[in-house]
Amino acid sequence: EVQLVESGGDLVQPGRSLTLSCEASGFMFDDYAMHWVRQAPGRGLEWVSGISWDGSSVAYGDSVKGRFTISRDNAKNSLHLQMNSLRPEDTAFYYCAKDSGDTVKAEPALFEYWGQGSLVTVSS
Amino acid sequence: QSVLTQPPSVSGAPGQRVTISCTGSSSNIGAGYDVHWYQQLPGTAPKLLIYGNNNRPLGVPDRFSGSKSGSSASLAISGLQVEDEADYYCQSYANSLTAPYVFGTGTKVTVL
């Protein structure tokens, strides 16, 4: 059974940093691309960032480019999102999601499995 | 930042058929990219419902079906059930360096 478990969500002040992690199990982690997708409370889904199976290719949405960094550790089956210069508009549930393919910015480009989410609140 | 447009809400009585539209453009659905659908039950994470326009993952009931034509796609729920009350999102790929993965605005399905 595929399991994705996020951690690291917290209440932080604007301008501060936070790192989210996602522990994966139940599949060959290093065969698949992985993503972060967020959802502000009561709002829709927004793709944040993605990383290829081997970490060689990464991509970011406009709203986080230059502030967030995605990374993965295939030896530990884990995905991370380093978030710097946080803004109130970054407040959201952050979901870790498994791609059905091995790269980013290419089809099939779908989110096959999702974690339960981790809440990040940016407020003074 | 959603670039795929969905109706905010649809409703139907148990047993009825409802459809949800997803309208894109020539840079996403109209460019030939597949459309995928996700179901988000209240208080839970999204779940893949339909992939590749009209394919159901194992375990998804066959009352859910998808279609695509031109720059639009649709999700149909036949024989609506109380447990289908949820938010539904379409998603596709896009010819964009900065937003290659695009979601729909989301549709709340209410079972009357």
Interface residues (C-beta under 8 A of the other chain):
Chain A: H35 V37 G44 L45 E46 W47 G50 A59 Y60 G61 D62 S63 K65 Y95 S100 V104 K105 A106 E107 P108 A109 L110 F111 E112 Y113 W114 G115 Q116 G117
Chain B: Q1 S2 Y33 D34 H36 Y38 T44 A45 P46 K47 L48 Y51 G52 P57 Y89 Q91 S92 Y93 T98 A99 P100 Y101 V102 F103 G104 T105 G106
